[in-house]
């Protein structure tokens, strides 16, 4: 979100200054045309990227942001193994600039037949990103910029138990997203083109409705008396922006996500009479559509380990909690993090 905003703004601001110079030479009649030509593509790309990246960043099945981030290369230099980006100064900075919270809820499963069952999922999410833009001419000046997104997602799910090992899940869902951007103009050069940027690229708010159907296939096996799973999930979101400040923001975002994961559950002795386990995870995520630019990659990997314990007495919606460590590789958010786990599959 922020990285895309930064690059777009510097490019468009430079174009805007050139357009203003052209206007002074040719007259005010060129202003509307110059603005339309210079920034329409940038506005459309930013709106699409912000909507789709918000969907990815708030989906815990796709990316995990830690409550504490760290650089794995300070422990083991993974770059010596090959072309592996486990985190650098830039990606760790981006991780530290992001704050994401998600509150999920799933109804009890209702059996429809011996093989079929259904349930409803609801998810409320919040993601906030902050950064600052260095002065276009004086780099000692910085202008703070903030992006905030709110998501409300709902999904109707059908589960089909093919046999003892295989299970398929089909989901029909939608997400409503509200996005807000605020830029404080401390840079006088940037302020001079605020008329071109405001209500289009910055200092704007708009919504989007995204339809998000999906399919999931799970294989469950046994390894030395412990459960392991292979989970393949395909999601494709498409929708439309709405309640925009400017007609340039009217876009049709698209985002595809394919996740293939291996999960190993290692059962532990009861913890105060509660079931608990160690969980190991390896996952590859492939992206398509408008999210590739803001995420900085077409695919990335996540590896993790965590401890999860059942908590049936705490709350009806909180089945389990835990703590773990995660490692993101080969994305714009590469790095390690300590994460809180809850409502995990055990």
C-alpha positions as CSV (number, residue, x, y, z in Angstrom):
1,X,0.0,0.0,0.0
2,X,2.5,2.6,1.2
3,X,5.4,1.5,-1.2
4,X,3.0,1.8,-4.2
5,X,1.8,5.2,-3.0
6,X,5.3,6.5,-2.6
7,X,6.5,5.5,-6.1
8,X,3.3,6.7,-7.7
9,X,3.4,10.1,-5.9
10,X,7.0,10.9,-6.8
11,X,6.3,10.0,-10.5
12,X,3.0,11.9,-10.7
13,X,4.3,14.9,-8.7
14,X,7.2,15.3,-11.2
15,X,4.7,15.0,-14.0
16,X,2.5,17.5,-12.3
17,X,5.2,20.1,-12.0
18,X,6.0,19.6,-15.7
19,X,2.3,20.0,-16.5
20,X,2.0,23.2,-14.4
21,X,5.0,24.6,-16.4
22,X,3.3,23.7,-19.6
23,X,0.1,25.4,-18.5
24,X,2.0,28.6,-17.7
25,X,3.3,28.6,-21.3
26,X,0.2,27.6,-23.2
27,X,-2.6,28.9,-21.0
28,X,-5.0,27.6,-18.4
29,X,-7.1,25.8,-21.0
30,X,-4.6,22.9,-21.0
31,X,-5.0,22.2,-17.2
32,X,-7.8,19.6,-17.3
33,X,-6.2,17.7,-20.2
34,X,-2.8,17.7,-18.6
35,X,-4.1,16.3,-15.3
36,X,-6.2,13.7,-17.1
37,X,-3.3,12.4,-19.2
38,X,-0.7,12.6,-16.4
39,X,-2.4,10.8,-13.5
40,X,-5.3,8.6,-14.7
41,X,-3.2,5.5,-15.0
42,X,-1.5,6.2,-11.7
43,X,-4.8,6.7,-9.9
44,X,-6.3,3.5,-11.3
45,X,-3.2,1.4,-10.5
46,X,-3.1,2.8,-6.9
47,X,-6.8,2.2,-6.2
48,X,-6.6,-1.3,-7.6
49,X,-3.4,-2.1,-5.7
50,X,-4.7,-0.7,-2.4
51,X,-7.9,-2.7,-2.6
52,X,-6.3,-6.0,-3.5
53,X,-3.4,-5.7,-1.2
54,X,-5.8,-5.0,1.7
55,X,-7.5,-8.3,0.9
56,X,-4.2,-10.2,1.0
57,X,-2.8,-8.4,4.1
58,X,-5.9,-9.2,6.2
59,X,-6.1,-12.9,5.2
60,X,-4.1,-14.9,7.8
61,X,-4.0,-17.8,5.4
62,X,-2.0,-15.8,2.9
63,X,0.4,-13.7,5.0
64,X,1.3,-13.4,8.7
65,X,2.5,-10.2,10.2
66,X,4.2,-10.5,13.6
67,X,3.6,-8.6,16.8
68,X,7.5,-8.5,16.9
69,X,9.5,-8.5,13.7
70,X,13.1,-9.6,13.2
71,X,15.7,-10.2,10.5
72,X,16.3,-13.9,10.1
73,X,19.7,-13.2,8.5
74,X,21.1,-12.1,11.8
75,X,20.6,-15.7,12.9
76,X,21.3,-17.7,9.7
77,X,22.4,-16.1,6.4
78,X,19.9,-17.8,4.1
79,X,21.2,-15.9,1.1
80,X,24.2,-18.3,1.1
81,X,21.8,-21.2,0.2
82,X,20.7,-19.5,-3.0
83,X,18.4,-16.7,-4.3
84,X,16.5,-16.4,-1.1
85,X,15.2,-13.0,0.2
86,X,14.4,-13.7,3.9
87,X,14.4,-10.0,4.7
88,X,16.4,-6.8,4.4
89,X,16.3,-3.3,5.7
90,X,13.6,-2.2,3.3
91,X,11.3,-5.2,3.8
92,X,11.6,-5.0,7.6
93,X,10.9,-1.3,7.5
94,X,7.7,-2.0,5.5
95,X,6.7,-4.7,8.0
96,X,7.2,-2.3,10.9
97,X,5.0,0.3,9.1
98,X,2.1,-2.1,8.9
99,X,-0.5,-2.8,11.6
100,X,-3.2,-5.5,10.9
101,X,-5.9,-6.9,13.1
102,X,-8.5,-9.5,12.2
103,X,-11.5,-10.7,14.3
104,X,-12.8,-14.0,12.7
105,X,-16.0,-15.9,13.5
106,X,-17.4,-19.2,12.2
107,X,-20.7,-20.7,12.9
108,X,-21.2,-24.3,14.1
109,X,-21.1,-26.8,11.2
110,X,-24.6,-27.9,10.2
111,X,-24.7,-31.4,8.6
112,X,-26.8,-31.7,5.4
113,X,-26.0,-35.3,4.7
114,X,-23.4,-37.9,5.7
115,X,-21.0,-36.2,3.3
116,X,-22.1,-32.6,3.1
117,X,-22.2,-29.9,5.7
118,X,-22.3,-26.1,5.8
119,X,-21.2,-23.1,7.8
120,X,-20.9,-19.4,7.8
121,X,-17.8,-17.3,8.3
122,X,-17.6,-13.6,9.1
123,X,-14.4,-11.6,9.4
124,X,-13.8,-8.0,10.5
125,X,-10.3,-6.6,9.7
126,X,-8.3,-3.4,10.0
127,X,-5.0,-2.6,8.4
128,X,-3.0,0.6,8.8
129,X,0.2,1.7,7.0
130,X,2.3,4.8,7.7
131,X,5.3,6.3,6.0
132,X,6.8,9.6,4.9
133,X,7.7,11.1,1.6
134,X,11.1,12.8,1.3
135,X,11.1,16.3,-0.3
136,X,11.3,16.3,-4.0
137,X,14.1,18.9,-3.9
138,X,15.0,19.1,-0.2
139,X,15.3,15.6,1.2
140,X,15.5,16.9,4.8
141,X,11.8,17.6,4.5
142,X,9.3,14.7,5.0
143,X,5.6,14.6,4.5
144,X,3.8,11.9,6.5
145,X,1.4,9.7,4.6
146,X,-1.1,7.1,6.1
147,X,-3.3,4.5,4.5
148,X,-6.1,2.8,6.5
149,X,-8.4,0.0,5.4
150,X,-11.4,-1.5,7.0
151,X,-12.8,-4.9,5.7
152,X,-16.0,-6.7,6.5
153,X,-16.0,-10.2,4.9
154,X,-18.7,-12.8,4.9
155,X,-18.7,-16.3,3.4
156,X,-21.1,-19.3,3.0
157,X,-19.1,-22.6,3.0
158,X,-20.1,-26.1,1.9
159,X,-17.9,-29.0,3.0
160,X,-17.8,-32.3,1.2
161,X,-16.1,-35.3,2.9
162,X,-14.9,-37.3,-0.1
163,X,-13.5,-40.1,2.0
164,X,-11.5,-40.5,5.2
165,X,-8.5,-38.7,3.8
166,X,-9.9,-36.2,1.3
167,X,-12.2,-33.2,1.9
168,X,-13.4,-30.4,-0.4
169,X,-14.7,-27.0,0.6
170,X,-16.5,-24.5,-1.6
171,X,-17.0,-21.0,-0.5
172,X,-19.1,-18.1,-1.9
173,X,-18.2,-14.9,-0.2
174,X,-17.9,-11.1,-0.5
175,X,-15.9,-8.3,1.1
176,X,-16.8,-4.7,1.7
177,X,-13.7,-2.5,1.9
178,X,-13.4,1.1,3.0
179,X,-10.0,2.9,2.4
180,X,-8.8,6.2,3.6
181,X,-5.6,8.1,2.7
182,X,-4.1,11.2,4.4
183,X,-1.0,13.1,3.3
184,X,0.3,16.2,5.2
185,X,2.1,18.5,2.8
186,X,5.3,19.6,4.6
187,X,7.2,19.8,1.3
188,X,6.3,23.1,-0.6
189,X,7.2,21.6,-3.9
190,X,4.8,18.7,-3.3
191,X,2.2,21.2,-2.0
192,X,2.4,23.1,-5.3
193,X,0.8,20.1,-7.1
194,X,-1.7,19.3,-4.3
195,X,-4.5,20.3,-6.7
196,X,-3.6,17.4,-9.0
197,X,-3.1,14.8,-6.2
198,X,-5.9,15.5,-3.7
199,X,-9.1,13.5,-3.9
200,X,-7.4,11.3,-6.5
201,X,-4.1,9.8,-5.2
202,X,-4.0,11.2,-1.6
203,X,-6.3,12.9,0.9
204,X,-9.1,10.7,-0.3
205,X,-11.5,7.9,0.8
206,X,-13.5,5.4,-1.1
207,X,-15.1,1.9,-0.8
208,X,-15.2,-1.3,-2.8
209,X,-17.3,-4.4,-3.0
210,X,-15.4,-7.6,-3.9
211,X,-16.9,-11.0,-4.7
212,X,-14.6,-13.7,-3.6
213,X,-15.5,-17.3,-4.5
214,X,-13.0,-20.0,-3.5
215,X,-12.4,-23.7,-3.5
216,X,-10.2,-25.8,-1.1
217,X,-8.9,-29.4,-1.2
218,X,-7.4,-31.0,1.9
219,X,-5.7,-34.3,2.3
220,X,-5.2,-35.6,5.9
221,X,-2.6,-38.3,6.6
222,X,-0.8,-39.9,9.5
223,X,2.9,-39.8,10.2
224,X,4.3,-41.6,13.2
225,X,1.0,-41.3,14.9
226,X,0.6,-37.6,14.2
227,X,-1.7,-35.8,11.8
228,X,-0.4,-34.0,8.7
229,X,-2.3,-32.1,6.1
230,X,-1.9,-30.9,2.5
231,X,-4.2,-27.9,1.9
232,X,-4.6,-26.3,-1.6
233,X,-6.8,-23.2,-1.7
234,X,-7.8,-21.1,-4.8
235,X,-9.5,-17.7,-4.3
236,X,-10.4,-15.2,-7.0
237,X,-11.7,-11.8,-6.1
238,X,-13.3,-9.3,-8.5
239,X,-15.4,-6.3,-7.8
240,X,-15.9,-2.6,-8.2
241,X,-14.9,0.6,-6.4
242,X,-17.7,2.8,-5.1
243,X,-18.4,6.0,-3.2
244,X,-15.3,7.5,-4.8
245,X,-14.1,11.1,-4.6
246,X,-13.2,11.2,-8.3
247,X,-14.2,9.4,-11.5
248,X,-10.6,8.3,-12.0
249,X,-11.0,6.0,-9.0
250,X,-13.8,4.0,-10.6
251,X,-12.0,0.7,-11.3
252,X,-12.6,-3.0,-11.4
253,X,-10.0,-4.7,-9.2
254,X,-9.1,-8.4,-9.7
255,X,-6.9,-10.6,-7.5
256,X,-6.1,-14.3,-7.7
257,X,-4.5,-16.2,-4.8
258,X,-3.4,-19.8,-4.9
259,X,-2.1,-21.3,-1.6
260,X,-0.5,-24.7,-1.2
261,X,0.4,-25.7,2.3
262,X,1.9,-28.6,4.3
263,X,0.9,-28.7,8.0
264,X,2.3,-31.1,10.6
265,X,0.5,-31.5,13.9
266,X,2.6,-32.9,16.8
267,X,0.4,-33.8,19.7
268,X,1.7,-33.0,23.2
269,X,0.7,-34.3,26.7
270,X,-2.4,-32.4,28.0
271,X,-1.7,-28.9,29.4
272,X,-3.8,-28.5,32.5
273,X,-6.3,-31.0,31.1
274,X,-6.4,-29.2,27.7
275,X,-5.4,-30.6,24.3
276,X,-2.3,-28.9,22.9
277,X,0.1,-29.4,20.0
278,X,3.1,-28.2,18.2
279,X,2.4,-27.1,14.6
280,X,4.9,-26.9,11.7
281,X,3.9,-25.1,8.5
282,X,5.4,-24.7,5.0
283,X,3.4,-22.7,2.4
284,X,3.7,-21.3,-1.1
285,X,1.4,-18.5,-2.3
286,X,1.0,-17.5,-5.9
287,X,-0.6,-14.1,-6.8
288,X,-2.2,-12.8,-9.9
289,X,-4.0,-9.6,-10.9
290,X,-3.6,-6.1,-9.5
291,X,-1.9,-7.2,-6.3
292,X,1.5,-8.1,-7.9
293,X,2.9,-4.6,-7.9
294,X,2.1,-3.6,-4.3
295,X,3.3,-7.0,-3.0
296,X,6.4,-6.9,-5.1
297,X,6.2,-10.5,-6.3
298,X,4.2,-13.1,-8.1
299,X,4.8,-15.7,-5.5
300,X,6.4,-16.1,-2.0
301,X,6.8,-18.6,0.8
302,X,5.9,-18.8,4.4
303,X,7.4,-21.1,7.0
304,X,6.2,-21.3,10.6
305,X,6.2,-23.2,13.9
306,X,3.9,-22.6,16.8
307,X,2.3,-24.0,20.0
308,X,-1.5,-24.1,20.2
309,X,-3.7,-25.0,23.2
310,X,-7.5,-25.5,23.3
311,X,-9.5,-22.8,25.2
312,X,-13.1,-24.0,25.2
313,X,-14.0,-22.3,28.5
314,X,-12.8,-18.8,27.6
315,X,-15.3,-17.9,24.8
316,X,-17.7,-19.5,22.5
317,X,-15.9,-18.1,19.4
318,X,-12.3,-18.7,20.7
319,X,-11.5,-22.4,20.2
320,X,-7.8,-22.2,20.8
321,X,-4.9,-19.8,21.2
322,X,-1.1,-20.0,20.8
323,X,2.1,-18.4,19.9
324,X,4.5,-19.0,17.1
325,X,7.2,-17.8,14.8
326,X,6.9,-17.2,11.1
327,X,9.3,-16.5,8.2
328,X,8.2,-14.8,5.0
329,X,10.5,-15.3,2.0
330,X,10.7,-13.6,-1.4
331,X,8.1,-10.9,-1.1
332,X,8.1,-7.1,-0.4
333,X,7.3,-8.1,3.3
334,X,10.1,-10.7,3.7
335,X,11.3,-11.2,7.3
336,X,10.6,-13.0,10.5
337,X,8.0,-12.4,13.1
338,X,6.6,-13.6,16.4
339,X,2.9,-14.2,16.0
340,X,-0.2,-14.8,18.1
341,X,-2.3,-17.8,17.0
342,X,-6.0,-18.4,17.5
343,X,-8.8,-20.6,16.1
344,X,-6.3,-22.8,14.3
345,X,-7.2,-26.2,12.9
346,X,-6.0,-28.8,15.4
